[in-house]
Amino acid sequence: MFDYPARAAVGRAVPKTRIYAAGQPGRRVRDKIAQQVARIDWQYKLAPETLNLKASRAVPEIQVFTLPLKPGGVTEELPDDILRCIDRAIGFPLIFELTASRADGAARDQVRVAATYKRPNEAEAGKWVMGEYFATDWLPADASRAPLPVALDLARLYEQMLRQLIPLPAREGESIEALADRQRQLAIKQRECRRLETRLHREKQFNRKIELNRQLRKLKAELDTLSKPTPESQRQHD
């Protein structure tokens, strides 16, 4: 979690109706927002006038939104569809802080930071490209916060903030685009791996089990390669 400067504070609620109008979610996502999200709060604005850092076309500002979840909102599953709807509605890169209390009252309030690498769509003006969402685990809301990363401009600040959220270690010289894409590929293959493991567990035919095991080994090898801090081709060359 980051310690945002007081001069960047906004502290303003964003009406859900504005998000619905701009993000144009389907009925399922609208219902999910209504059921799970208590409020949408615009907490901080990281911009040239609040941080004295130069903006760029890709990163004119960085907005920090807090989503207080309704009781029972603490889950391991990240509500990607809710975050994506809000991201579509807001024309700036976003950092989210999800906050929640345990329904049983047995634990302190908790917070989870999440974001996706968001960049302008080069083919369609006014649109944004978004990938997988990265997130911390649930942390105590009163946990210590780290200072914002040192950066020369908002684009580099955004990159450094995202790098601290992406669980993969960056490879030497790896751009934020490449790192985010590698994390995306890893997440896709992890989901495929879980589906295969479920099918393998349910499969009764021996021949099918052999084939599923072969596919699972191949997937796990690909996962291992994607997780390595050094590309396979470079390791072979070395």
Backbone as CSV, one residue per row, in Angstrom:
resi,resn,N_x,N_y,N_z,CA_x,CA_y,CA_z,C_x,C_y,C_z
1,MET,0.844,-1.194,0.000,0.000,0.000,0.000,0.879,1.243,0.000
2,PHE,0.370,2.276,-0.641,1.141,3.502,-0.781,0.627,4.588,0.172
3,ASP,1.548,5.428,0.588,1.226,6.566,1.445,1.091,7.790,0.541
4,TYR,-0.137,8.164,0.226,-0.371,9.257,-0.704,-0.272,10.602,0.010
5,PRO,0.299,11.607,-0.651,0.455,12.920,0.000,-0.886,13.606,0.222
6,ALA,-0.984,14.352,1.301,-2.238,15.020,1.651,-2.676,15.995,0.568
7,ARG,-1.733,16.626,-0.121,-2.107,17.614,-1.141,-2.788,16.968,-2.352
8,ALA,-2.691,15.630,-2.458,-3.349,14.933,-3.570,-4.741,14.434,-3.200
9,ALA,-5.164,14.662,-1.946,-6.452,14.134,-1.477,-7.625,14.811,-2.188
10,VAL,-8.635,14.016,-2.493,-9.879,14.508,-3.089,-11.042,14.235,-2.138
11,GLY,-11.241,12.959,-1.767,-12.279,12.597,-0.811,-13.683,12.888,-1.283
12,ARG,-13.994,12.451,-2.502,-15.298,12.746,-3.082,-15.955,11.450,-3.554
13,ALA,-17.230,11.288,-3.266,-17.962,10.104,-3.717,-18.281,10.228,-5.208
14,VAL,-18.185,9.105,-5.918,-18.552,9.049,-7.337,-19.888,8.310,-7.435
15,PRO,-20.935,8.947,-7.944,-22.232,8.263,-8.031,-22.144,7.008,-8.900
16,LYS,-22.763,5.939,-8.441,-22.776,4.712,-9.240,-23.464,4.942,-10.584
17,THR,-24.433,5.849,-10.603,-25.138,6.120,-11.857,-24.192,6.669,-12.926
18,ARG,-23.188,7.434,-12.490,-22.200,7.937,-13.452,-21.377,6.787,-14.020
19,ILE,-21.019,5.843,-13.168,-20.251,4.682,-13.621,-21.094,3.845,-14.575
20,TYR,-22.363,3.648,-14.250,-23.237,2.871,-15.131,-23.367,3.540,-16.501
21,ALA,-23.519,4.870,-16.501,-23.717,5.586,-17.766,-22.477,5.523,-18.648
22,ALA,-21.298,5.683,-18.035,-20.063,5.719,-18.823,-19.484,4.321,-19.066
23,GLY,-19.591,3.435,-18.071,-19.019,2.100,-18.214,-19.912,1.123,-18.936
24,GLN,-21.223,1.438,-19.012,-22.215,0.627,-19.721,-22.126,-0.864,-19.375
25,PRO,-22.201,-1.195,-18.087,-22.148,-2.613,-17.717,-23.459,-3.321,-18.042
26,GLY,-23.383,-4.642,-18.190,-24.589,-5.435,-18.368,-25.328,-5.577,-17.044
27,ARG,-26.468,-6.206,-17.110,-27.315,-6.355,-15.919,-26.581,-7.091,-14.802
28,ARG,-25.837,-8.139,-15.149,-25.158,-8.936,-14.123,-24.140,-8.099,-13.358
29,VAL,-23.354,-7.299,-14.071,-22.337,-6.481,-13.409,-22.982,-5.364,-12.608
30,ARG,-24.037,-4.749,-13.128,-24.756,-3.722,-12.367,-25.268,-4.288,-11.045
31,ASP,-25.853,-5.478,-11.113,-26.360,-6.115,-9.894,-25.225,-6.423,-8.929
32,LYS,-24.095,-6.841,-9.480,-22.950,-7.182,-8.641,-22.416,-5.944,-7.921
33,ILE,-22.347,-4.825,-8.632,-21.902,-3.576,-8.010,-22.876,-3.174,-6.899
34,ALA,-24.162,-3.267,-7.192,-25.173,-2.888,-6.200,-25.107,-3.775,-4.963
35,GLN,-24.834,-5.069,-5.151,-24.843,-6.022,-4.043,-23.546,-6.006,-3.231
36,GLN,-22.415,-5.706,-3.885,-21.124,-5.871,-3.218,-20.442,-4.563,-2.826
37,VAL,-20.699,-3.479,-3.546,-19.955,-2.229,-3.339,-20.841,-1.215,-2.612
38,ALA,-20.402,-0.788,-1.432,-21.171,0.193,-0.665,-21.094,1.578,-1.309
39,ARG,-19.883,1.981,-1.692,-19.667,3.301,-2.304,-18.476,3.213,-3.240
40,ILE,-18.364,4.222,-4.094,-17.179,4.400,-4.923,-16.618,5.771,-4.571
41,ASP,-15.440,5.799,-3.948,-14.864,7.054,-3.463,-13.616,7.425,-4.256
42,TRP,-13.585,8.641,-4.764,-12.387,9.180,-5.422,-11.531,9.776,-4.313
43,GLN,-10.460,9.071,-3.952,-9.671,9.461,-2.785,-8.510,10.389,-3.100
44,TYR,-7.770,10.092,-4.190,-6.575,10.891,-4.495,-6.463,11.126,-5.995
45,LYS,-5.871,12.256,-6.317,-5.579,12.625,-7.700,-4.083,12.895,-7.805
46,LEU,-3.382,12.007,-8.481,-1.939,12.165,-8.683,-1.755,12.832,-10.043
47,ALA,-1.401,14.094,-10.021,-1.374,14.899,-11.238,-0.237,15.919,-11.135
48,PRO,0.082,16.620,-12.238,1.156,17.618,-12.183,0.955,18.648,-11.073
49,GLU,-0.293,19.081,-10.845,-0.528,20.114,-9.839,-0.493,19.581,-8.408
50,THR,-0.575,18.255,-8.214,-0.549,17.703,-6.853,0.780,17.038,-6.510
51,LEU,1.534,16.616,-7.540,2.822,15.947,-7.283,4.011,16.662,-7.903
52,ASN,3.728,17.669,-8.724,4.794,18.378,-9.432,5.583,17.426,-10.335
53,LEU,4.876,16.506,-10.990,5.477,15.583,-11.952,4.842,15.815,-13.312
54,LYS,5.635,15.691,-14.348,5.163,15.948,-15.707,4.201,14.853,-16.158
55,ALA,3.120,15.266,-16.841,2.150,14.319,-17.385,2.582,13.878,-18.782
56,SER,1.891,12.870,-19.310,2.087,12.423,-20.689,0.719,12.085,-21.269
57,ARG,0.668,11.831,-22.564,-0.616,11.477,-23.171,-1.141,10.170,-22.587
58,ALA,-0.243,9.233,-22.343,-0.661,7.932,-21.812,-1.054,8.024,-20.344
59,VAL,-0.364,8.888,-19.604,-0.647,9.021,-18.166,-0.788,10.514,-17.829
60,PRO,-1.941,11.104,-18.150,-2.145,12.515,-17.808,-2.351,12.712,-16.314
61,GLU,-2.959,11.722,-15.669,-3.181,11.711,-14.220,-3.300,10.254,-13.783
62,ILE,-3.168,10.009,-12.492,-3.444,8.703,-11.904,-4.473,8.932,-10.803
63,GLN,-5.599,8.247,-10.886,-6.635,8.406,-9.874,-6.621,7.200,-8.932
64,VAL,-6.845,7.461,-7.659,-6.933,6.407,-6.652,-8.370,6.349,-6.159
65,PHE,-9.020,5.211,-6.385,-10.401,5.010,-5.969,-10.452,3.992,-4.832
66,THR,-11.259,4.276,-3.825,-11.505,3.329,-2.737,-12.909,2.752,-2.896
67,LEU,-13.007,1.432,-2.790,-14.299,0.752,-2.872,-14.595,0.077,-1.541
68,PRO,-15.350,0.721,-0.647,-15.776,0.037,0.571,-16.795,-1.050,0.198
69,LEU,-16.470,-2.295,0.527,-17.362,-3.402,0.198,-18.411,-3.578,1.284
70,LYS,-19.521,-4.126,0.897,-20.593,-4.399,1.857,-20.210,-5.591,2.735
71,PRO,-20.875,-5.788,3.881,-20.534,-6.905,4.780,-20.448,-8.233,4.039
72,GLY,-19.396,-8.978,4.393,-19.172,-10.261,3.729,-18.403,-10.135,2.432
73,GLY,-17.853,-8.940,2.149,-17.191,-8.706,0.871,-15.773,-9.212,0.769
74,VAL,-15.183,-9.700,1.857,-13.807,-10.184,1.809,-13.799,-11.577,1.192
75,THR,-13.247,-11.699,-0.006,-13.101,-12.987,-0.670,-11.731,-13.038,-1.329
76,GLU,-11.313,-14.239,-1.678,-10.039,-14.387,-2.382,-10.177,-14.009,-3.853
77,GLU,-11.392,-14.111,-4.375,-11.615,-13.781,-5.781,-11.703,-12.266,-5.956
78,LEU,-10.912,-11.738,-6.864,-10.944,-10.307,-7.152,-12.124,-10.020,-8.076
79,PRO,-12.961,-9.014,-7.771,-14.108,-8.715,-8.639,-13.670,-7.961,-9.895
80,ASP,-12.967,-8.685,-10.782,-12.401,-8.055,-11.978,-13.455,-7.322,-12.803
81,ASP,-14.647,-7.909,-12.929,-15.669,-7.297,-13.774,-16.139,-5.955,-13.215
82,ILE,-16.171,-5.830,-11.888,-16.529,-4.549,-11.271,-15.436,-3.512,-11.528
83,LEU,-14.186,-3.907,-11.305,-13.067,-2.983,-11.511,-12.984,-2.561,-12.979
84,ARG,-13.210,-3.515,-13.893,-13.121,-3.197,-15.318,-14.217,-2.211,-15.738
85,CYS,-15.403,-2.366,-15.162,-16.494,-1.433,-15.454,-16.121,-0.013,-15.030
86,ILE,-15.552,0.116,-13.843,-15.156,1.449,-13.355,-14.016,1.999,-14.198
87,ASP,-13.065,1.139,-14.556,-11.955,1.573,-15.401,-12.461,2.090,-16.749
88,ARG,-13.453,1.415,-17.323,-14.009,1.863,-18.604,-14.661,3.242,-18.471
89,ALA,-15.221,3.504,-17.305,-15.961,4.744,-17.109,-15.060,5.949,-16.844
90,ILE,-13.840,5.700,-16.389,-12.934,6.782,-15.983,-11.765,6.855,-16.968
91,GLY,-11.571,8.013,-17.568,-10.563,8.156,-18.610,-9.163,8.443,-18.114
92,PHE,-8.747,7.784,-17.055,-7.390,7.904,-16.529,-6.962,6.547,-15.969
93,PRO,-5.662,6.311,-15.863,-5.217,5.116,-15.133,-5.711,5.159,-13.688
94,LEU,-6.105,4.002,-13.165,-6.664,3.913,-11.819,-5.887,2.944,-10.948
95,ILE,-5.809,3.269,-9.668,-5.366,2.357,-8.626,-6.546,2.189,-7.677
96,PHE,-6.924,0.946,-7.404,-8.066,0.678,-6.527,-7.596,0.218,-5.151
97,GLU,-8.328,0.655,-4.134,-8.179,0.080,-2.799,-9.548,-0.445,-2.374
98,LEU,-9.668,-1.760,-2.271,-10.898,-2.376,-1.788,-10.802,-2.482,-0.274
99,THR,-11.803,-2.007,0.431,-11.785,-2.064,1.890,-13.002,-2.846,2.375
100,ALA,-12.812,-3.602,3.446,-13.909,-4.438,3.940,-13.687,-4.812,5.390
101,SER,-14.772,-5.204,6.043,-14.740,-5.747,7.396,-15.253,-7.179,7.336
102,ARG,-14.705,-8.027,8.177,-15.198,-9.386,8.262,-16.619,-9.365,8.830
103,ALA,-17.488,-10.179,8.243,-18.880,-10.204,8.687,-19.004,-10.657,10.133
104,ASP,-18.069,-11.546,10.584,-18.158,-12.063,11.952,-17.521,-11.123,12.971
105,GLY,-16.897,-10.038,12.484,-16.278,-9.075,13.395,-15.035,-9.600,14.078
106,ALA,-14.513,-10.752,13.603,-13.385,-11.379,14.278,-12.048,-10.783,13.875
107,ALA,-12.019,-9.980,12.845,-10.753,-9.434,12.372,-10.879,-7.928,12.169
108,ARG,-9.737,-7.277,12.116,-9.729,-5.851,11.852,-10.157,-5.578,10.410
109,ASP,-10.467,-4.322,10.126,-10.765,-3.951,8.748,-9.578,-4.318,7.868
110,GLN,-9.888,-4.646,6.626,-8.851,-5.089,5.710,-8.887,-4.271,4.430
111,VAL,-7.766,-4.264,3.726,-7.672,-3.513,2.475,-6.867,-4.332,1.475
112,ARG,-7.230,-4.170,0.214,-6.535,-4.868,-0.872,-6.351,-3.889,-2.017
113,VAL,-5.132,-3.776,-2.529,-4.827,-2.850,-3.621,-4.846,-3.622,-4.938
114,ALA,-5.449,-3.038,-5.962,-5.564,-3.716,-7.257,-5.469,-2.702,-8.393
115,ALA,-5.005,-3.175,-9.549,-4.926,-2.314,-10.741,-4.667,-3.190,-11.954
116,THR,-4.929,-2.636,-13.118,-4.535,-3.242,-14.380,-3.649,-2.253,-15.118
117,TYR,-2.812,-2.754,-16.024,-2.018,-1.852,-16.852,-2.948,-1.271,-17.911
118,LYS,-3.229,0.014,-17.795,-4.212,0.701,-18.634,-3.496,1.705,-19.519
119,ARG,-3.738,1.608,-20.815,-3.045,2.496,-21.746,-3.992,2.893,-22.882
120,PRO,-3.744,4.037,-23.527,-4.624,4.488,-24.608,-4.640,3.495,-25.771
121,ASN,-5.805,3.346,-26.373,-5.953,2.503,-27.556,-5.470,3.300,-28.770
122,GLU,-4.385,2.831,-29.388,-3.807,3.567,-30.510,-4.724,3.551,-31.726
123,ALA,-5.595,2.551,-31.813,-6.454,2.419,-32.987,-7.779,3.152,-32.849
124,GLU,-8.151,3.528,-31.626,-9.448,4.154,-31.400,-9.316,5.239,-30.339
125,ALA,-9.366,6.478,-30.756,-9.188,7.608,-29.848,-10.249,7.597,-28.751
126,GLY,-9.810,7.909,-27.538,-10.730,7.981,-26.413,-10.995,6.655,-25.738
127,LYS,-10.476,5.574,-26.298,-10.651,4.247,-25.706,-9.360,3.816,-25.017
128,TRP,-9.490,2.872,-24.096,-8.349,2.386,-23.339,-8.214,0.876,-23.479
129,VAL,-6.977,0.410,-23.423,-6.687,-1.024,-23.438,-6.371,-1.451,-22.013
130,MET,-6.999,-2.535,-21.563,-6.774,-3.039,-20.211,-6.505,-4.538,-20.267
131,GLY,-5.668,-5.011,-19.354,-5.351,-6.431,-19.321,-5.833,-7.081,-18.033
132,GLU,-5.036,-8.038,-17.543,-5.338,-8.711,-16.288,-5.198,-7.728,-15.120
133,TYR,-5.942,-7.990,-14.061,-5.794,-7.199,-12.843,-4.789,-7.862,-11.904
134,PHE,-3.967,-7.024,-11.296,-2.996,-7.468,-10.301,-3.467,-6.977,-8.941
135,ALA,-3.175,-7.716,-7.898,-3.663,-7.302,-6.581,-2.791,-7.842,-5.471
136,THR,-2.767,-7.135,-4.364,-2.125,-7.631,-3.155,-3.070,-8.621,-2.476
137,ASP,-2.588,-9.286,-1.455,-3.473,-10.047,-0.587,-4.268,-9.061,0.267
138,TRP,-5.244,-9.579,1.010,-5.937,-8.741,1.988,-4.980,-8.424,3.132
139,LEU,-4.870,-7.143,3.471,-3.940,-6.676,4.492,-4.720,-5.915,5.563
140,PRO,-4.185,-5.854,6.785,-4.841,-5.020,7.803,-4.909,-3.572,7.326
141,ALA,-6.049,-2.950,7.523,-6.235,-1.581,7.045,-5.258,-0.606,7.691
142,ASP,-4.776,-0.938,8.898,-3.846,-0.040,9.585,-2.389,-0.450,9.375
143,ALA,-2.133,-1.315,8.401,-0.748,-1.707,8.098,0.036,-0.484,7.615
144,SER,1.332,-0.510,7.822,2.166,0.619,7.405,2.149,0.756,5.883
145,ARG,2.222,1.977,5.425,2.209,2.269,3.995,3.583,2.746,3.535
146,ALA,3.932,2.371,2.308,5.218,2.754,1.737,5.101,4.090,1.010
147,PRO,6.174,4.872,0.994,6.141,6.113,0.213,5.935,5.806,-1.266
148,LEU,5.409,6.764,-1.997,5.287,6.586,-3.440,6.673,6.372,-4.047
149,PRO,6.776,5.524,-5.081,8.084,5.309,-5.725,8.653,6.619,-6.264
150,VAL,9.957,6.710,-6.258,10.632,7.885,-6.818,10.541,7.820,-8.335
151,ALA,10.100,8.897,-8.966,9.942,8.916,-10.418,10.113,10.335,-10.928
152,LEU,10.489,10.444,-12.211,10.707,11.750,-12.824,9.445,12.302,-13.473
153,ASP,8.459,11.445,-13.746,7.210,11.889,-14.351,6.108,10.908,-13.981
154,LEU,4.868,11.247,-14.350,3.724,10.426,-13.967,3.736,9.059,-14.639
155,ALA,4.234,8.993,-15.876,4.288,7.708,-16.579,5.196,6.725,-15.847
156,ARG,6.353,7.212,-15.407,7.276,6.334,-14.674,6.744,6.018,-13.284
157,LEU,6.044,6.967,-12.667,5.430,6.693,-11.369,4.406,5.571,-11.502
158,TYR,3.548,5.672,-12.518,2.525,4.649,-12.768,3.178,3.283,-12.993
159,GLU,4.224,3.271,-13.782,4.932,2.017,-14.057,5.482,1.411,-12.770
160,GLN,6.111,2.229,-11.925,6.690,1.723,-10.688,5.617,1.223,-9.727
161,MET,4.476,1.907,-9.687,3.382,1.459,-8.825,2.866,0.097,-9.286
162,LEU,2.709,-0.068,-10.607,2.237,-1.343,-11.137,3.240,-2.463,-10.883
163,ARG,4.522,-2.168,-11.057,5.541,-3.205,-10.847,5.488,-3.744,-9.415
164,GLN,5.117,-2.891,-8.466,5.025,-3.352,-7.084,3.785,-4.205,-6.836
165,LEU,2.813,-4.141,-7.748,1.607,-4.952,-7.616,1.698,-6.280,-8.365
166,ILE,2.484,-6.305,-9.450,2.591,-7.524,-10.251,3.436,-8.544,-9.490
167,PRO,2.899,-9.744,-9.253,3.628,-10.721,-8.436,4.857,-11.318,-9.100
168,LEU,4.951,-11.261,-10.424,6.103,-11.836,-11.113,7.334,-10.950,-10.952
169,PRO,8.514,-11.547,-10.712,9.732,-10.744,-10.734,10.042,-10.332,-12.167
170,ALA,10.390,-9.078,-12.353,10.697,-8.590,-13.698,12.030,-9.152,-14.173
171,ARG,12.083,-9.455,-15.461,13.340,-9.879,-16.074,14.172,-8.649,-16.402
172,GLU,15.458,-8.851,-16.550,16.353,-7.728,-16.813,15.933,-7.013,-18.096
173,GLY,15.711,-5.704,-17.982,15.348,-4.903,-19.137,13.920,-5.098,-19.613
174,GLU,13.094,-5.811,-18.857,11.723,-6.094,-19.288,10.843,-4.862,-19.098
175,SER,10.161,-4.459,-20.166,9.276,-3.295,-20.093,8.027,-3.641,-19.295
176,ILE,7.288,-2.618,-18.873,6.045,-2.850,-18.139,5.040,-3.555,-19.029
177,GLU,5.041,-3.225,-20.347,4.138,-3.909,-21.271,4.434,-5.405,-21.322
178,ALA,5.724,-5.750,-21.427,6.107,-7.164,-21.515,5.830,-7.889,-20.203
179,LEU,6.097,-7.231,-19.088,5.857,-7.857,-17.785,4.363,-8.102,-17.579
180,ALA,3.533,-7.110,-17.907,2.086,-7.265,-17.758,1.563,-8.365,-18.671
181,ASP,2.105,-8.451,-19.883,1.658,-9.497,-20.809,2.078,-10.878,-20.315
182,ARG,3.264,-10.968,-19.740,3.710,-12.262,-19.193,2.816,-12.680,-18.035
183,GLN,2.427,-11.724,-17.192,1.506,-12.026,-16.098,0.146,-12.460,-16.642
184,ARG,-0.294,-11.818,-17.742,-1.564,-12.199,-18.370,-1.518,-13.641,-18.872
185,GLN,-0.427,-13.988,-19.570,-0.280,-15.352,-20.068,-0.244,-16.358,-18.919
186,LEU,0.461,-15.980,-17.851,0.563,-16.868,-16.690,-0.819,-17.103,-16.074
187,ALA,-1.621,-16.031,-15.921,-2.948,-16.162,-15.327,-3.847,-17.054,-16.181
188,ILE,-3.764,-16.903,-17.510,-4.569,-17.741,-18.416,-4.205,-19.208,-18.262
189,LYS,-2.907,-19.488,-18.223,-2.464,-20.882,-18.121,-2.754,-21.463,-16.738
190,GLN,-2.724,-20.631,-15.709,-3.097,-21.116,-14.377,-4.557,-21.545,-14.340
191,ARG,-5.420,-20.771,-15.010,-6.834,-21.142,-15.076,-7.013,-22.434,-15.870
192,GLU,-6.277,-22.569,-16.975,-6.344,-23.796,-17.769,-5.883,-24.991,-16.948
193,CYS,-4.847,-24.772,-16.163,-4.298,-25.833,-15.327,-5.334,-26.290,-14.288
194,ARG,-6.016,-25.350,-13.666,-7.035,-25.707,-12.681,-8.185,-26.482,-13.326
195,ARG,-8.571,-26.066,-14.543,-9.645,-26.781,-15.239,-9.228,-28.215,-15.577
196,LEU,-7.984,-28.360,-16.030,-7.484,-29.707,-16.349,-7.414,-30.587,-15.111
197,GLU,-6.973,-30.027,-14.010,-6.890,-30.806,-12.771,-8.278,-31.266,-12.330
198,THR,-9.288,-30.399,-12.515,-10.661,-30.776,-12.176,-11.149,-31.906,-13.084
199,ARG,-10.868,-31.791,-14.383,-11.270,-32.846,-15.324,-10.558,-34.161,-15.022
200,LEU,-9.284,-34.053,-14.682,-8.507,-35.262,-14.371,-9.070,-35.976,-13.145
201,HIS,-9.463,-35.171,-12.152,-10.012,-35.743,-10.924,-11.328,-36.476,-11.187
202,ARG,-12.107,-35.978,-12.144,-13.411,-36.577,-12.422,-13.360,-37.699,-13.451
203,GLU,-12.293,-37.742,-14.254,-12.209,-38.708,-15.346,-12.052,-40.140,-14.825
204,LYS,-12.803,-41.058,-15.414,-12.754,-42.467,-15.013,-11.984,-43.338,-15.996
205,GLN,-11.966,-42.937,-17.260,-11.313,-43.768,-18.275,-9.795,-43.602,-18.214
206,PHE,-9.118,-44.742,-18.186,-7.659,-44.741,-18.029,-6.954,-44.002,-19.171
207,ASN,-7.385,-44.269,-20.419,-6.736,-43.636,-21.572,-6.899,-42.115,-21.537
208,ARG,-8.084,-41.677,-21.130,-8.307,-40.241,-21.030,-7.464,-39.630,-19.920
209,LYS,-7.277,-40.348,-18.824,-6.430,-39.855,-17.736,-4.992,-39.654,-18.207
210,ILE,-4.513,-40.604,-19.025,-3.149,-40.487,-19.555,-3.005,-39.218,-20.392
211,GLU,-3.991,-38.967,-21.267,-3.942,-37.789,-22.133,-4.039,-36.491,-21.321
212,LEU,-4.922,-36.478,-20.338,-5.054,-35.287,-19.500,-3.796,-35.028,-18.696
213,ASN,-3.164,-36.089,-18.219,-1.890,-35.950,-17.496,-0.815,-35.372,-18.398
214,ARG,-0.793,-35.821,-19.664,0.193,-35.280,-20.613,-0.024,-33.794,-20.825
215,GLN,-1.289,-33.398,-21.015,-1.607,-31.982,-21.198,-1.244,-31.171,-19.954
216,LEU,-1.483,-31.757,-18.792,-1.202,-31.052,-17.539,0.300,-30.851,-17.345
217,ARG,1.089,-31.854,-17.668,2.557,-31.714,-17.561,3.065,-30.619,-18.490
218,LYS,2.513,-30.584,-19.717,2.914,-29.562,-20.686,2.576,-28.163,-20.163
219,LEU,1.367,-28.022,-19.620,0.965,-26.730,-19.079,1.851,-26.292,-17.924
220,LYS,2.168,-27.223,-17.040,3.008,-26.887,-15.881,4.415,-26.500,-16.310
221,ALA,4.908,-27.120,-17.373,6.223,-26.733,-17.901,6.174,-25.317,-18.459
222,GLU,5.065,-24.972,-19.143,4.906,-23.617,-19.674,4.776,-22.604,-18.538
223,LEU,4.056,-22.974,-17.487,3.940,-22.103,-16.317,5.303,-21.855,-15.686
224,ASP,6.098,-22.898,-15.600,7.434,-22.777,-15.011,8.295,-21.825,-15.836
225,THR,8.202,-21.930,-17.157,8.976,-21.055,-18.034,8.547,-19.600,-17.884
226,LEU,7.238,-19.370,-17.837,6.739,-18.001,-17.692,7.120,-17.391,-16.351
227,SER,7.256,-18.223,-15.328,7.545,-17.728,-13.976,9.018,-17.413,-13.769
228,LYS,9.886,-17.918,-14.638,11.323,-17.746,-14.443,11.728,-16.284,-14.630
229,PRO,12.671,-15.816,-13.822,13.141,-14.433,-13.991,14.018,-14.244,-15.218
230,THR,14.438,-15.360,-15.846,15.262,-15.289,-17.056,14.570,-16.078,-18.154
231,PRO,14.423,-15.517,-19.372,13.766,-16.249,-20.451,14.480,-17.549,-20.777
232,GLU,13.715,-18.547,-21.242,14.272,-19.857,-21.578,15.362,-19.747,-22.630
233,SER,15.141,-18.913,-23.647,16.132,-18.781,-24.726,17.449,-18.251,-24.198
234,GLN,17.408,-17.331,-23.246,18.642,-16.761,-22.672,19.367,-17.792,-21.822
235,ARG,18.593,-18.623,-21.070,19.223,-19.653,-20.236,19.936,-20.674,-21.107
236,GLN,19.307,-21.027,-22.242,19.926,-21.997,-23.143,21.192,-21.434,-23.756
237,HIS,21.152,-20.107,-24.082,22.323,-19.469,-24.669,23.470,-19.413,-23.685
238,ASP,23.114,-19.140,-22.402,24.144,-19.080,-21.375,24.775,-20.462,-21.146
